Amino acid sequence: MEQAFRYRFYPTPAQEILLRKTMGCARLVYNRALAARTEAWYSTQVKIDYLKTSSLLTEWKKQSDLQFLNEVSSVPLQQGLRHLQKAFANFWAGRAKYPNFKKKHHGGSAEFTSSAFRWKNGQVWLAKCAEALPIRWSRQLPDGCEPSTITVKLDPSGRWHVSFLVDNQGIQPLTKCDKVIGLDVGLTSLIATSDGAKIANPKHFKRLRFKLKKVQKSLSRKKKGSNNRQKLLLKVAKVHAEIADSRKDFLHKLTTQLVCENQTIVVEDLAIKNMVLNPKLAQSISDASWGELIRQLAYKCEWYGRTLVKIDRWFPSSKRCGNCGYIFEKLPLNIREWDCPKCGTNHDRDINASKNILAAGLAVAVCGANIRPDNLMVKGQLRKTHKGTKQKPKS
């Protein structure tokens, strides 16, 4: 089971110069390769693959004005070309947008495989670096694990991080329990659970947006290229880092607790990329980080022997009465509580949705049933025919 462990480190002046040079060379090679592939496609409709860009890198190293590429390790440069190949593969498969050029003020990263670093007695020496990285070990790597890949990253706020990718065979599944839970994600409450609990949405961006607004306003008044502008750029980056760190910390604690306490977790398979196209809700949805929440639940369930079930996004969890099965035709977002017109049961919108999600998820887990609603099977409500007209269903 692969795991990544990230640590802060504080490089010496010599190490910082070498790492910044390595990241700059990796960024240059990536951007040149991207430009070459783009130009080849638009001019002759030819796709350039990784092998061709690797050959181009060999030619670039021979040019007189690019001799500095030979002063750094070749591994991060090759890894950058592999990342570009993966980015194009994701683009052609429709999973991502067209690759963008990397920018210096976004920070940078360099990836070192096992041939470009030395690991001994809990210390790491990178290629062409005479001293071990001064890492602040907030926790030790698992016993018997050695990193297969090391990634050094400089974020826009000026912090240095190093990530170790290890194959951890010591991960043990948690003791099985009988508790199952359904989760309904939201904006007021980040999640509502089928057992009646609600976890408030901390709204990290909203909490710090006035602080961010203040430094961005000061930044807009600085002259481009000035030292004062560079200082304000660093302050803006630090506020963004504070928002991201607090959000990540909260989600890790929440998902770990959910995985430890429940054997089966049921969630909706939401189309978040489509939902953020709504300009009125895009900022709130992005701040809630539903996608990251579900991603963390997925890999932590895999680590610890739990089950994560995703139900169809079109299942009417909020509009369906959990008592009698009645389905509302429309239920606006401003209605947070409603009474079922058929059985009279009072429902909290989010709690009722989580209970319906749990019931549907258990049906999927047990028998693989299709829980997507069939409009033709709901008696007494409008349905859409193939011609687009609305009729009452036959009794």
C-alpha positions, -999 to +999 in steps of 0.1 A: +000+000+000+016+033-011+016+062+013+031+097+011+046+115+040+053+152+038+076+172+060+089+208+063+126+213+058+149+243+060+177+241+034+211+257+038+220+286+015+239+262-008+211+237-009+185+264-016+206+277-045+209+242-060+172+233-055+160+266-070+183+260-100+169+225-103+133+236-102+140+264-127+156+239-151+127+215-147+102+243-154+122+254-185+123+219-199+086+213-192+076+246-209+099+240-239+085+205-244+049+218-241+056+245-266+072+220-290+042+196-287+017+224-292+035+238-322+039+203-338+002+197-334-010+230-348+015+230-377+015+194-389-011+176-368+016+154-353+015+141-317+049+142-300+053+116-273+076+113-243+105+096-263+106+125-288+107+151-260+134+132-243+155+134-275+148+171-276+161+174-241+194+158-252+197+183-280+189+212-257+217+202-233+242+205-262+232+241-270+256+268-258+229+289-242+214+260-223+246+245-208+233+252-173+209+222-178+240+200-172+246+215-138+216+199-121+205+163-119+189+149-151+163+129-132+139+158-123+141+170-159+131+135-172+104+133-145+090+166-157+087+152-192+069+122-178+044+144-160+038+163-192+031+130-210+006+121-183-010+156-185-016+151-223-029+115-217-055+130-193-063+157-218-069+133-247-090+111-224-112+140-215-102+139-178-084+173-177-079+205-196-050+213-220-017+215-200-006+250-190+028+265-189+044+266-154+051+299-138+080+309-115+058+327-089+037+296-084+067+280-067+081+248-081+088+212-075+114+186-084+109+148-083+138+125-076+136+087-081+158+062-063+187+067-087+189+104-077+191+103-040+207+083-011+188+072+019+207+061+050+200+061+087+169+082+083+186+109+063+184+117+026+211+131+003+198+144-031+219+142-063+247+168-065+240+179-029+268+174-004+248+177+028+217+158+040+184+177+039+177+193+073+142+179+077+120+186+107+107+151+114+072+156+128+067+118+126+089+090+116+085+069+085+070+034+092+095+008+102+111-010+073+100+015+048+123+033+024+112+060+000+110+051-037+104+087-048+112+120-032+095+152-042+109+186-031+084+215-034+086+252-028+051+267-024+043+304-033+044+313+004+081+304+006+079+272+025+099+241+016+084+207+018+097+172+010+074+143+003+084+106+006+065+079-013+068+046+005+053+011+001+039+005+035+031-032+041+024-025+078-011-010+073-035-032+091-073-032+087-092-018+116-114-041+137-147-047+121-178-030+135-215-031+127-221+006+123-231+019+089-237+056+081-250+077+052-236+112+045-253+141+029-230+170+021-241+206+022-231+242+027-247+252+060-238+218+075-208+203+058-222+168+064-255+155+079-254+119+090-281+093+090-279+090+128-291+126+132-258+144+136-247+175+117-211+188+113-210+225+108-192+239+078-162+258+091-160+280+059-123+286+060-122+310+031-151+331+044-134+333+078-102+348+063-115+366+033-114+400+049-077+395+058-071+383+022-090+413+008-069+437+029-035+424+016-048+421-020-060+457-019-025+468-007-010+446-035-030+463-062-015+497-053+021+486-056+041+492-088+048+461-108+084+449-105+090+467-072+103+452-040+072+462-021+051+443-046+071+412-041+066+415-003+029+418-007+028+389-031+044+368-003+018+380+022-011+371-002+004+336-007+007+332+031-030+339+036-039+314+009-016+289+025-033+295+059-067+289+043-056+257+025-038+243+056-068+248+079-091+232+054-069+203+049-064+197+086-101+198+093-109+174+065-082+149+076-095+148+111-131+145+101-125+117+075-103+097+099-129+098+126-157+087+101-136+058+088-126+047+123-161+047+137-181+032+107-177+000+087-197+012+057-200+048+045-225+058+018-222+090-001-236+105-033-215+105-065-218+142-071-208+160-103-190+188-085-173+202-117-208+209-131-221+223-098-194+249-095-206+264-128-234+280-108-219+315-101-240+320-069-228+288-053-194+282-069-173+299-041-192+282-013-190+247-029-152+252-036-147+263+000-165+232+013-142+209-007-167+181-012-145+164-037-115+163-013-137+150+014-149+121-007-114+115-020-100+111+015-128+088+025-121+066-005-084+060+001-087+058+039-115+031+035-091+012+012-063+014+038-083+003+068-106-023+053-138-002+053-164+000+026-173+032+007-205+031-014-214+058-039-250+060-051-263+076-083-262+114-083-298+115-096-313+096-067-339+120-051-325+118-016-338+152-005-372+150-022-381+115-011-400+108+021-380+083+042-412+070+058-436+063+029-415+069-002-434+099-016-413+121-039-418+158-043-418+171-078-399+203-067-382+211-035-363+245-036-331+249-016-346+275+008-369+248+022-350+231+050-379+213+066-410+199+051-441+178+059-449+148+037-484+154+021-490+117+021-481+105+056-477+138+074-441+131+087-420+161+094-386+159+078-353+178+083-341+181+047-305+171+053-312+143+079-339+128+057-315+129+027-288+111+046-312+084+057-323+079+021-287+078+010-279+051+035-309+030+025-301+033-012-264+025-005-272-006+014-294-018-015-265-013-038-240-030-015-262-060-009-277-068-043-263-042-067-298-028-073-303+002-095-314+029-072-318+055-099-355+066-098-379+056-125-403+084-131-428+060-146-432+040-113-442+069-090-480+068-088-499+101-086-471+123-098-461+138-132-439+119-155-421+128-187-427+107-218-403+102-247-419+130-266-413+155-238-450+159-228-461+155-192-488+130-184-502+113-153-490+077-149-515+050-154-530+035-123 
